[in-house]
Amino acid sequence: MGVVYTLAINNFKALKEGKTEINLKNLKKYMQNIKHRNSVELICLDDCSTCRVYVDGFIYEDISSFDEFLDDSVEVYRYDFLLGFVEQSKKVYFNERNVEKDVCFSLSLDKKGVSDQIVVVFKDKVYDFTSFVDDVLVYDSLEELSNKKVKEIQEILQ
């Protein structure tokens, strides 16, 4: 038990101190570890070269490790059983001066740590943020993830 606790604390400290590279695979876990009351949100603007974390609506940090961890080739979808993958519409964002900015990518977590139910395609990998309990799962294609989703739904319906 003590070993698991030590490993978890060291991993959290490494993320907080910037020792661990933040990527789509560990992004949800990173955001869940940020203390918040209502929400944690990552917003990447323009071509995804600049990202900020907001906690309960206020800027949490401007971490350089978020800069350029994505680019404008990122695609975001939601999964619908009947329609399959549907492209997620981009969020509207107004900066501190009330100027509308283009949102390239965003991810929100609620007060229970549940993230937006999205699927992200980036650099030939598919990142599944749709699970309430699992970490982000990574697939090689949307087809592979789609087959898994159909299989899960069929198992539930039986």
C-alpha positions, 0 to 999 in steps of 0.5 A, spaced: 500 500 500 505 504 501 509 503 495 502 505 491 501 511 495 509 513 494 508 512 486 502 516 485 505 522 489 511 522 485 507 521 479 503 527 481 509 531 483 512 530 477 506 533 473 506 539 477 513 540 477 513 540 469 517 533 469 512 529 465 510 531 458 503 533 458 500 529 452 493 527 450 494 520 454 495 523 460 491 530 460 485 528 463 489 525 469 493 531 470 486 535 470 483 531 475 489 532 479 488 540 479 484 542 486 477 545 484 470 546 486 466 546 479 470 545 473 477 545 470 478 547 463 483 547 458 482 551 452 487 552 446 486 558 441 488 559 434 492 554 431 493 550 438 499 553 439 497 557 446 493 553 451 491 555 458 488 552 464 482 555 467 479 553 474 472 555 476 473 560 471 479 563 472 486 562 469 490 557 473 496 557 470 500 558 463 504 552 463 509 552 457 509 545 457 502 546 454 504 550 448 505 546 442 503 540 445 497 540 439 497 543 433 491 545 428 490 538 425 487 536 431 480 533 430 474 532 435 468 528 435 463 525 439 460 518 438 453 517 437 450 510 437 446 511 431 450 516 427 457 514 429 462 519 430 460 526 429 465 532 428 464 536 435 463 544 433 468 549 436 467 552 442 465 560 442 471 563 447 471 571 449 478 573 452 479 577 458 478 583 453 471 580 451 474 579 444 472 573 440 477 568 439 478 561 435 478 555 439 482 550 436 481 545 442 478 544 449 477 539 454 472 540 460 472 536 467 466 537 472 466 537 479 466 530 479 472 529 475 468 527 469 470 530 462 467 532 456 465 525 452 469 526 446 474 522 441 480 526 439 484 524 433 491 527 433 497 524 429 495 518 427 492 516 433 485 516 436 484 518 444 478 516 447 475 521 453 468 517 453 469 513 459 467 515 466 471 510 469 477 509 465 483 513 463 484 515 456 484 509 451 488 510 445 487 506 438 490 506 431 483 508 428 476 511 428 474 504 425 477 500 431 474 505 436 467 504 432 468 497 432 469 497 440 463 501 441 458 497 437 461 491 441 460 494 447 453 496 446 451 489 443 453 486 449 449 491 453 443 490 449 443 482 450 
